[in-house]
Amino acid sequence: MHTSTHRRHGRLTTAAVSLTAGTALVACAIPAHAATDPRPGDAGHAAAVVEKATGTEDIASSTAGPGSPARAVTTTEGGDVTITAPDKATGTLNAATGDGTSFGLTLPGAKGVQGVKAGAGTVVYRDAAAATDIAVQPTTDGGARTLVTLKDDRAAATHRFRLDLPQGTGITEDGQGGFEINRVSGEGVHVPVGAIDAPWAKDADGRDVPTRYRLDGDDLVQTVETDADTAFPVVADPKVTWGIVTGTAYFNKSETRKIADNGALSGVVSGFLPPGLNIYWGAHAAVITTTAVKAKNAKKCIKIKFAAGIFIPGQYSGGYCK
């Protein structure tokens, strides 16, 4: 039972996102057992609201670092990823891989409030804006959730997360409501090195709320459509993953011809794959080459979806196929 739930009547709520990528809006009421639960208004309570929405199973273990209330290092199939939460709500979340590439996401705080680690490892920035808390959760898959808790209808409708993409990368829609961050080679190979998950949203009663993203320059903006039945507080969860080893690599016509004419093992194409996947390339070279020949003959380009060491080649046209 949500004894302290407020409802917003017919208002359009917009929340912006972090790295992810996976976004969520969730609401949570004051716990029934107030005597044993964190008190409303403190960091523990703010973390409990967020963790009820997200769960705690995939929150990465973290330690304090210079200028940061939490720093987590997780080992993925593509190598180690370090997530550093900013010291203040106006700072930038950073995700870095062992090769030195990094991604930044500036939190949407209006006030430079200090981050405090609470609960199962959630970093909370209380009252970072009017009626709004911000939180960060490093996750065990080399990513991070950046959460915005809209505590009542006084909270701002729009939250923008500034994206700081590394040089040589670009961002494209993934066709599922989220985005892929691609490293672009001089030869025209676009390999995903990060992702922003498709947004999801729930209210305090556990109901799904319609939500979507849009890019506005360097800002990722999330829109959430509430109505008279939406229960507050609402938690928005942009989810970003960096250094990922799943996704689709897109090759242009020049690279497609190279693979078709010389074979998948002949060039430096496999060098554009994330570390850890290169060793699987050879096992799939024959089917990759065959697909490249078909794509070349059809005046198309080859694309290769990869996950957990499995490569699935296909054809595409438009976009990077130039």
MIKERO-325239 format. One line per 5 residues: number of its first residue (from 1); their letters; for each residue x, y, z of N, C-alpha, C, CB. Coordinates in steps of 0.02 Angstrom, whole numbers. Each point is the difference from the previous one (the first is absolute). Glycine has a CB too. Layout:
# MIKERO-325239
NUM	a	X:Y:Z:X:Y:Z:X:Y:Z:X:Y:Z; ... $
***
This chain:
# MIKERO-325239
1	mhtst	43:-59:0:-43:59:0:44:61:0:-92:-61:61; 77:110:-103:41:61:-7:-34:57:36:46:-39:-111; -32:46:175:-37:47:41:17:73:-15:-4:-86:87; 63:99:-116:20:70:-11:2:18:-74:67:-6:105; -99:-35:-146:3:11:-73:-39:62:-20:12:-123:-17 $
6	hrrhg	21:164:-25:-33:58:-31:-12:-17:-73:54:82:79; -102:-49:-112:-13:-13:-70:2:65:-39:-70:-99:31; 99:94:-91:3:57:-45:-57:-7:-50:126:13:15; -160:41:-30:-59:-3:-43:17:25:-70:-74:16:100; 78:-66:-146:6:16:-71:61:39:-19:-119:-3:-3 $
11	rltta	176:-6:36:59:39:-17:49:-42:-39:-16:70:103; 49:-40:-152:51:-34:-39:66:11:34:-64:15:-108; 97:-71:129:63:3:35:56:-20:-46:-57:-24:108; 111:63:-111:57:-17:-41:60:-8:45:-47:62:-99; 83:-119:91:60:-11:39:55:-20:-48:-65:-34:102 $
16	avslt	127:56:-90:52:-15:-47:45:-55:25:-4:116:-39; 49:-140:-5:36:-60:17:74:7:2:-91:-58:-48; 122:6:77:71:-4:4:27:-42:-55:-7:15:119; 68:-44:-101:30:-47:-44:-42:-60:-11:108:41:35; -126:-81:-95:-47:-60:6:-1:8:-11:-33:-42:24 $
21	agtal	-5:61:-16:-22:-20:1:-55:-46:31:80:53:-45; -141:-98:82:-64:-25:21:-28:51:47:33:-120:-15; -88:145:5:-29:55:37:-62:-24:36:47:83:-81; -61:-56:140:-58:-23:36:-30:54:41:48:-112:1; -112:108:8:-34:44:47:-37:-43:49:-10:93:-85 $
26	vacai	25:-86:148:-32:-43:48:-18:42:61:62:-101:-42; -116:85:75:-19:36:59:0:-47:59:-67:80:-67; 75:-51:125:1:-40:60:-27:40:58:99:-65:-44; -142:36:84:-29:37:56:41:-11:62:-113:-10:-51; 96:46:104:34:-6:64:-11:-71:25:-14:123:26 $
31	pahaa	67:-159:-5:-7:-68:24:-49:-4:58:115:-24:-37; -149:-33:42:-50:-9:52:31:-4:69:-72:-58:-82; 133:31:87:31:-9:65:49:57:13:-13:-125:-8; -13:182:25:41:60:7:50:-6:56:-94:67:-44; 81:-109:93:44:-5:57:67:-30:-19:-100:-11:74 $
36	tdprp	100:-33:-124:62:-34:-19:28:25:-66:-39:-98:62; 0:132:-102:23:25:-64:33:68:7:-91:-65:-57; 133:85:7:30:67:2:-54:54:4:99:-42:-66; -82:96:99:-48:55:7:-9:38:-64:31:9:120; -93:11:-136:-11:42:-60:44:62:3:-118:-43:-9 $
41	gdagh	149:59:-47:41:61:-3:74:-13:8:-96:59:45; 117:-119:-21:71:-12:5:25:-42:-59:-8:7:125; 75:-15:-130:29:-34:-57:-22:-73:-4:97:77:7; -105:-108:52:-21:-70:1:-69:-9:-29:71:-17:99; -116:62:-83:-68:-5:-27:0:13:-75:-47:38:110 $
46	aaavv	86:12:-132:4:15:-72:27:-60:-38:17:122:26; 35:-156:2:27:-59:-32:-50:-57:-1:114:35:37; -153:-42:17:-50:-53:3:-53:8:-54:20:-10:123; -41:72:-135:-49:14:-53:27:-23:-67:-45:99:65; 108:-81:-79:31:-18:-64:10:-75:-5:57:111:-3 $
51	ekatg	-32:-142:56:16:-71:-2:-62:-44:-3:104:24:62; -161:1:-38:-62:-37:-8:-18:-3:-74:-38:35:115; 54:18:-151:-15:3:-72:47:-42:-41:-45:114:17; 109:-114:1:51:-32:-42:20:-70:23:41:112:-25; -54:-128:89:30:-59:28:72:13:18:-77:-73:-66 $
56	tedia	110:26:98:69:11:22:48:-54:-25:-46:55:101; 21:-105:-136:41:-57:-19:59:19:-44:-100:-71:10; 91:121:-54:54:17:-47:37:64:18:-66:-57:-87; 57:82:148:39:58:21:71:-22:15:-104:57:48; 152:-26:-80:70:-20:8:28:25:67:14:2:-125 $
61	sstag	30:-41:153:35:21:61:45:59:-17:-4:-118:47; 4:168:-4:39:60:-15:36:25:62:-81:30:-89; 134:9:78:37:32:53:4:74:-15:67:-105:23; -50:144:27:8:72:-10:64:13:-39:-63:25:106; 61:27:-148:59:20:-37:9:75:6:-15:-96:-80 $
66	pgspa	72:122:59:12:72:3:-54:39:-38:123:-22:9; -158:66:25:-52:39:-31:-62:-39:-18:89:71:-43; -97:-130:71:-58:-42:-17:-23:-40:61:41:-8:-119; -108:5:130:-25:-40:55:-1:-74:-17:-69:96:36; 79:-115:-99:0:-71:-19:39:-10:-65:-111:-15:57 $
71	ravtt	152:-37:-57:36:-21:-59:-2:-75:-4:76:102:4; -100:-129:-60:-7:-72:-8:38:-23:-60:-113:3:55; 148:-60:-49:35:-31:-56:-32:-68:-12:110:61:26; -137:-70:-86:-32:-64:-16:36:-31:-60:-111:41:44; 114:-107:-44:33:-37:-54:-54:-28:-46:98:-28:74 $
76	teggd	-95:47:-137:-47:-23:-50:37:-42:-51:-74:101:17; 37:-130:-65:31:-40:-53:47:43:-41:-100:-74:-3; 89:138:2:42:45:-39:56:32:39:-97:21:-70; 103:-38:135:53:29:42:-29:38:59:72:9:-101; -28:23:140:-21:36:60:-31:67:-19:90:-57:66 $
81	vtita	-143:75:-29:-32:64:-8:-3:33:69:-69:-40:-100; 91:102:104:-2:38:63:-54:53:-3:123:-21:18; -170:18:29:-54:49:5:15:45:60:-84:-80:-52; 85:145:40:14:48:54:-59:48:6:125:-9:-19; -157:8:77:-55:46:13:29:68:18:-75:-95:38 $
86	pdkat	45:150:-61:27:65:17:-10:18:73:-22:35:-117; 62:11:141:-4:22:69:-65:38:12:124:6:6; -147:32:-56:-59:41:9:-51:-12:-56:70:86:58; -132:-64:-46:-55:-12:-47:6:39:-64:-71:-22:97; 117:69:-101:12:38:-62:60:-28:-37:-50:102:52 $
91	gtlna	80:-156:-26:59:-29:-30:-15:-50:-54:57:18:107; -4:-52:-130:-5:-46:-57:16:-71:21:30:94:-77; -76:-139:63:12:-72:7:49:-21:-54:-115:-20:50; 165:-21:-32:50:-21:-48:4:-75:-3:64:105:21; -61:-132:-83:11:-71:-11:62:-7:-43:-124:-28:10 $
96	atgdg	173:-11:12:64:-6:-36:20:-73:-7:35:113:43; -6:-130:-100:26:-67:-11:75:0:9:-94:-26:-79; 123:-34:79:71:-7:12:44:31:-53:-26:-102:61; -1:111:-122:40:30:-53:-1:76:1:-24:-100:-68; -8:128:119:1:73:8:-59:37:-29:120:-11:-1 $
101	tsfgl	-164:-24:-37:-59:35:-26:-51:8:55:21:-47:-115; -57:103:114:-48:13:52:-61:37:-27:93:3:84; -145:-7:-46:-63:32:-17:-23:40:60:-32:-94:-81; 5:153:69:-23:42:55:-74:17:-6:113:47:8; -146:-43:48:-70:19:3:-10:48:58:-36:-111:-50 $
106	tlpga	20:173:34:-9:51:51:-69:-6:31:79:77:-60; -81:-80:126:-63:-6:36:-40:65:-5:52:-84:79; -118:80:-73:-42:60:-11:-14:40:63:-50:-60:-93; 95:57:142:-12:36:62:1:76:-9:50:-95:60; -96:129:-26:-2:73:-1:42:28:57:-114:-2:-52 $
111	kgvqg	128:-40:102:40:20:58:58:-48:6:-102:48:60; 159:-23:-37:59:-42:8:1:-37:65:60:79:-70; -114:-118:84:-4:-37:63:47:-60:-2:-119:37:15; 144:-56:43:48:-54:7:-33:-68:-8:68:73:76; -34:-119:-110:-25:-68:-6:16:-41:61:13:8:-123 $
116	vkaga	-59:-50:144:9:-43:59:-18:-71:-19:-25:95:79; 70:-144:-66:-16:-69:-15:-42:-29:57:107:-12:-66; -162:-20:47:-47:-27:49:-30:-64:-27:-25:116:45; -15:-148:-3:-34:-61:-21:49:-54:-21:-97:69:-36; 84:-101:-20:42:-54:-25:57:25:-44:-99:-75:6 $
121	gtvvy	110:140:-8:54:29:-40:-23:55:-46:55:-109:6; -116:134:3:-26:55:-41:28:66:26:-105:-65:-24; 131:106:-22:24:67:18:-58:48:-9:120:-26:-34; -137:62:88:-59:43:0:21:73:5:-69:-92:53; 38:133:-94:10:73:2:-69:29:17:97:0:-85 $
126	rdaaa	-109:9:150:-66:21:23:-15:73:-17:9:-83:91; -71:95:-113:-23:67:-16:48:36:-48:-56:5:113; 76:-41:-165:45:29:-50:-35:53:-41:63:-107:-4; -129:106:3:-42:50:-32:-66:1:38:56:-15:-115; -100:60:97:-63:6:37:-39:-66:-2:-4:122:-28 $
131	atdia	-11:-149:87:-38:-62:7:30:-58:-39:-102:69:16; 168:-68:-23:34:-51:-42:64:-24:34:-48:53:-103; 54:-120:107:62:-31:19:32:-31:-62:-43:-24:117; 110:19:-116:36:-35:-53:39:-56:32:9:105:-72; 0:-160:37:39:-56:26:40:-32:-56:-87:-20:89 $
136	vqptt	141:-14:-69:43:-37:-47:11:-70:29:57:107:-40; -63:-157:-4:15:-69:19:48:-30:-51:-114:-12:55; 178:0:-36:43:-40:-44:-28:-71:-4:103:70:29; -100:-101:-88:-29:-67:-7:54:-50:-21:-110:50:-31; 96:-113:44:50:-53:-9:15:-16:-73:-37:-45:107 $
141	dggar	-1:74:-154:12:-13:-71:43:53:-33:-108:-59:-4; 141:101:44:42:53:-27:-39:62:-17:74:-87:-44; -133:95:74:-41:58:-13:-18:39:63:-45:-60:-98; -3:104:90:-24:40:57:-70:24:-14:118:35:27; -157:-33:26:-66:32:-4:6:69:32:-61:-113:3 $
146	tlvtl	32:163:-36:-5:66:29:-74:15:9:109:40:-53; -131:-36:114:-71:1:15:-22:68:25:5:-121:26; -64:142:-49:-30:62:22:-66:-18:36:53:67:-96; -58:-47:159:-61:-12:38:-41:65:3:57:-90:68; -114:89:-101:-46:57:1:-47:-12:59:7:19:-127 $
151	kddra	4:20:180:-35:-15:63:-72:22:1:109:10:56; -125:41:-93:-70:22:-6:-6:44:-61:-18:-6:126; -40:36:-136:-12:37:-62:35:67:-3:-107:-58:-7; 148:75:57:41:60:-4:65:-13:-38:-50:39:108; 67:-102:-118:62:-17:-34:-1:23:-73:13:-99:76 $
156	aathr	45:117:-101:5:23:-70:-22:-55:-48:95:76:32; -126:-55:-86:-25:-48:-50:55:-26:-45:-109:58:3; 165:-21:-10:53:-19:-46:67:-5:36:-62:56:-93; 97:-110:79:67:-11:27:46:-19:-57:-45:-36:114; 99:73:-121:47:-11:-56:66:-26:26:-56:90:-66 $
161	frldl	81:-141:32:65:-28:15:47:14:-59:-51:-91:74; 102:130:-61:48:16:-53:46:-59:-13:-5:123:32; 9:-145:-95:42:-56:-19:69:25:-21:-102:-66:-35; 154:36:62:69:16:-19:28:-61:-35:15:81:97; -21:-83:-164:22:-58:-39:74:6:-16:-115:-13:-48 $
166	pqgtg	152:-42:50:71:2:-19:8:19:-74:25:-86:88; 31:113:-104:15:16:-70:-1:-64:-42:70:99:36; -99:-95:-95:-3:-58:-44:-59:-44:12:120:5:-4; -168:18:45:-61:-39:11:-61:41:-20:55:-62:95; -109:27:-108:-63:32:-16:-57:-39:34:46:42:-110 $
171	itedg	-105:-14:109:-57:-31:32:-57:-8:-50:34:49:112; -64:-108:-112:-55:-15:-46:-55:-36:36:81:-5:-96; -142:11:71:-56:-37:28:9:-74:-12:-76:98:-18; 56:-139:68:9:-72:-8:-63:-35:-27:82:5:93; -134:33:-108:-61:-28:-27:-46:-29:53:63:-24:-101 $
176	qggfe	-44:27:164:-40:-28:54:-16:52:53:52:-110:-21; -41:174:5:-14:53:47:61:26:36:-109:-49:14; 166:15:-21:62:22:32:50:24:-52:-20:-80:94; 84:83:-74:52:24:-45:62:-43:6:-44:117:10; 81:-123:-65:66:-30:-1:52:55:-8:-45:-108:-48 $
181	inrvs	100:102:85:57:45:-8:52:-38:-39:-24:64:108; 42:-40:-168:44:-37:-45:68:33:-7:-100:-40:-60; 151:-1:58:67:24:-18:5:-3:-76:51:-39:111; -29:93:-141:2:5:-73:73:-3:-24:-107:69:-1; 122:-119:-40:68:-7:-26:8:39:-64:10:-113:53 $
186	gegvh	52:126:-72:12:34:-63:-21:-41:-60:94:57:55; -98:-123:-46:-20:-43:-55:-76:-7:-6:107:-61:14; -143:91:33:-73:-3:-6:-33:-55:40:15:48:-110; 18:-74:161:-30:-51:43:-27:36:62:79:-91:-42; -142:78:57:-32:30:58:-14:-55:51:-52:93:-70 $
191	vpvga	89:-93:125:-5:-53:50:-28:29:65:96:-63:-53; -148:33:82:-28:27:62:47:-8:59:-113:-27:-44; 124:81:80:42:-2:59:-39:21:62:100:24:-71; -163:-9:62:-42:20:57:-73:-2:-21:92:72:47; -136:-69:2:-71:-2:-15:-39:38:52:14:-111:-56 $
196	idapw	-69:140:35:-50:29:45:-63:-41:-10:51:118:-5; -71:-153:57:-57:-45:-6:-64:38:-15:56:-78:80; -103:43:-111:-66:30:-12:-32:20:66:-14:-70:-104; -22:125:106:-29:23:63:-58:-44:22:33:117:-28; -41:-123:94:-59:-31:28:-22:42:59:35:-116:-38 $
201	akdad	-98:110:55:-27:42:54:-56:-37:37:30:103:-65; -31:-93:130:-54:-26:42:-17:53:52:38:-120:-18; -100:120:40:-18:46:53:3:-36:68:-73:66:-80; 53:-31:132:6:-27:67:-42:-62:11:22:114:39; -73:-123:-79:-42:-59:6:23:-56:-46:-95:74:30 $
206	grdvp	153:-65:-61:28:-52:-43:-27:-1:-71:15:-64:101; -52:115:-120:-28:3:-68:50:30:-49:-115:10:49; 115:-39:-110:43:28:-52:-25:69:-21:27:-117:-40; 21:161:26:-15:68:-22:33:9:-68:-8:45:119; -27:-20:-169:31:11:-66:59:48:5:-111:-19:-55 $
211	tryrl	167:1:23:60:42:4:41:-10:-63:1:-7:125; 39:57:-143:41:-4:-60:59:49:7:-101:-33:-71; 151:23:27:59:44:-3:-1:43:-62:64:-85:64; -25:138:-61:19:37:-60:68:31:13:-121:23:-31; 158:-13:-24:64:35:3:-11:73:-17:63:-105:-30 $
216	dgddl	-34:149:70:-3:72:-13:71:26:3:-118:12:49; 152:-11:-106:71:17:-1:39:-52:38:-28:122:-8; 64:-101:60:39:-45:41:-39:-24:61:103:57:-38; -167:-41:42:-41:-20:57:-45:-58:-18:4:117:43; -9:-164:2:-49:-54:-6:-58:17:46:89:-87:-28 $
221	vqtve	-149:91:-1:-59:22:37:-51:-57:2:21:121:-34; -48:-133:92:-51:-51:7:-67:33:14:86:-83:43; -136:61:-79:-68:25:10:-43:-55:31:12:80:-97; -49:-63:148:-44:-47:34:-70:30:2:95:-46:70; -143:9:-95:-69:25:-4:-40:-25:60:7:4:-126 $
226	tdadt	-22:41:172:-41:-18:57:-72:22:-11:101:9:76; -146:-35:-34:-70:21:-3:-28:3:71:-13:-52:-116; -51:57:120:-32:9:66:10:-60:46:-83:73:-55; 101:-130:27:7:-60:40:73:-14:20:-100:-45:-57; 146:88:37:71:-10:16:13:15:74:32:29:-118 $
231	afpvv	0:-76:152:15:8:72:72:23:10:-84:-89:27; 93:134:20:67:25:16:23:-29:66:-23:107:-64; 89:-106:77:56:25:-41:12:-43:-62:52:46:103; -18:-17:-152:17:-34:-62:76:-1:-7:-109:37:-55; 136:-96:38:73:-7:-7:17:-13:-73:10:-45:117 $
236	adpkv	29:88:-147:21:-8:-70:70:-29:-2:-72:97:-36; 82:-150:-1:64:-36:0:32:-4:-68:-41:-65:96; 80:114:-117:41:-9:-60:55:-51:14:-25:119:-37; 34:-168:-7:51:-52:8:49:2:-58:-81:-72:64; 145:78:-46:53:1:-51:49:-56:13:-12:125:-14 $
241	twgiv	37:-155:-40:52:-51:5:58:20:-44:-85:-90:25; 146:81:0:59:21:-37:47:-59:-8:-12:118:43; 48:-120:-100:46:-55:-12:-36:-66:-11:83:58:70; -143:-55:-99:-40:-60:-8:29:-45:-54:-101:64:37; 79:-127:-35:25:-49:-48:-59:-31:-38:100:-23:73 $
246	tgtay	-156:57:-73:-56:-22:-40:-24:58:-43:-34:-85:88; 5:70:-144:-24:52:-44:10:-21:-72:25:87:87; -27:-38:-131:7:-13:-71:53:45:-30:-120:-36:-6; 169:7:-28:51:38:-35:-24:10:-72:93:-46:74; -88:108:-98:-22:17:-67:61:17:-44:-111:43:45 $
251	fnkse	115:-74:-104:55:10:-46:-25:38:-61:58:-105:41; -16:151:-67:-21:36:-60:15:-42:-62:21:110:57; -33:-83:-116:8:-40:-61:73:-18:-13:-101:57:-47; 147:-12:64:71:-15:-10:22:-60:42:20:121:-25; -38:-121:89:19:-55:44:-37:-64:-20:22:81:92 $
256	trkia	-84:-75:-115:-37:-59:-22:35:-32:-59:-108:51:40; 132:-10:-87:37:-27:-57:64:-34:21:-49:89:-71; 84:-60:119:63:-30:25:-13:-70:28:45:114:26; -98:-119:15:-16:-65:30:-21:-50:-54:-34:57:107; -7:-33:-155:-24:-44:-53:57:-24:-44:-110:60:2 $
261	dngal	156:-16:-19:53:-17:-47:59:-37:32:-34:99:-65; 48:-83:128:61:-26:31:-13:-46:60:55:102:-37; -117:-106:59:-16:-42:58:2:38:65:46:-96:-62; -83:72:111:-7:35:63:64:1:41:-119:-34:0; 167:-10:-15:61:-4:39:58:39:-32:-38:-111:42 $
266	sgvvs	26:141:-100:55:28:-38:22:69:22:-40:-66:-94; -6:104:123:15:70:16:1:14:74:-51:31:-107; 39:33:121:2:23:69:-70:9:28:110:56:-22; -159:-84:-13:-69:11:21:-12:-22:72:-36:-14:-118; 62:-44:136:-12:-26:67:31:44:54:-3:-115:-48 $
271	gflpp	51:158:29:30:45:49:-47:52:26:106:-20:-55; -164:30:21:-47:49:23:-51:-29:49:15:59:-108; -8:-123:123:-46:-31:48:24:15:70:-29:-91:-81; -17:92:130:20:10:69:48:-55:22:-109:57:24; 156:-42:21:46:-51:25:-39:-59:28:86:88:25 $
276	glniy	-60:-148:-38:-33:-59:25:-42:-35:-53:-1:52:111; -19:-15:-164:-40:-31:-52:41:-18:-61:-97:65:40; 157:-37:-46:41:-14:-58:13:-75:-9:53:112:14; -46:-147:41:18:-71:-4:-57:-41:-30:74:14:99; -135:12:-97:-57:-37:-29:-8:13:-74:-55:4:111 $
281	wgaha	87:48:-136:-11:21:-69:19:-55:-49:22:119:34; 35:-151:-22:24:-52:-46:-49:-58:-8:114:33:31; -147:-50:24:-46:-57:-2:-60:14:-45:37:-31:114; -51:95:-127:-58:18:-40:20:31:-67:-63:18:105; 128:-23:-122:26:35:-59:-34:-23:-64:108:12:58 $
286	avitt	-121:-77:-65:-28:-26:-63:-70:28:-12:68:-104:14; -111:102:35:-69:24:-9:-1:75:-8:-43:-97:66; 89:132:-33:5:73:-8:20:17:-71:32:13:121; 18:-49:-148:22:12:-68:-56:-13:-50:117:-29:34; -153:-27:-25:-55:-17:-45:-54:55:0:23:-122:20 $
291	tavka	-39:147:39:-50:53:5:24:64:-33:-42:-51:107; 107:66:-99:28:60:-32:-5:-5:-76:78:15:98; -66:-74:-126:-5:-9:-72:-72:13:-23:93:-84:3; -141:58:34:-70:10:-18:-18:74:5:-28:-116:41; 52:150:11:-15:71:8:32:41:-56:-7:-17:124 $
296	knakk	68:0:-142:34:36:-54:-38:-8:-66:110:-18:57; -131:-43:-72:-36:-13:-62:-68:35:-2:59:-109:-8; -88:119:67:-66:34:4:8:75:8:-47:-103:51; 110:127:-56:15:72:10:-22:24:69:-11:18:-124; 20:-61:173:-15:17:70:64:-5:41:-119:-42:-13 $
301	cikik	113:47:78:56:-5:45:-12:-55:51:25:123:-15; 28:-146:46:-6:-51:50:-4:31:70:63:-80:-74; -103:50:116:-2:18:71:7:-64:39:-74:101:-21; 103:-96:81:13:-60:39:-22:12:72:97:-32:-74; -147:-6:94:-24:3:69:41:-49:41:-117:33:-36 $
306	faagi	140:-11:95:41:-45:41:-21:5:73:95:11:-81; -94:-69:113:-18:-5:71:27:-66:27:-104:72:-15; 140:-68:70:25:-60:34:39:-46:-47:-98:7:78; 137:23:-123:42:-39:-44:-35:-27:-62:62:-30:99; -124:47:-110:-38:-22:-58:-6:57:-50:-63:-85:70 $
311	fipgq	80:73:-133:-5:51:-52:-55:-19:-49:123:26:11; -167:21:-25:-55:-12:-47:4:53:-54:-74:-51:90; 103:34:-148:6:50:-54:-65:9:-38:119:-30:-11; -129:89:-16:-59:16:-39:15:55:-49:-74:-36:94; 24:58:-132:8:53:-49:-43:60:19:24:-85:-89 $
316	ysggy	-2:145:68:-40:60:11:16:51:-54:-4:-21:125; -39:70:-132:12:55:-46:-20:65:34:-19:-75:-101; 43:131:74:-13:64:32:45:11:59:-118:-5:-38; 108:61:72:40:14:60:74:3:-15:-87:-56:67; 127:11:-36:72:0:-9:21:-33:-66:12:-2:123 $
321	ck	-59:-28:-159:16:-37:-61:12:49:-57:-69:-100:39; 129:126:-43:17:50:-51:63:-20:-36:-55:89:67 $
***
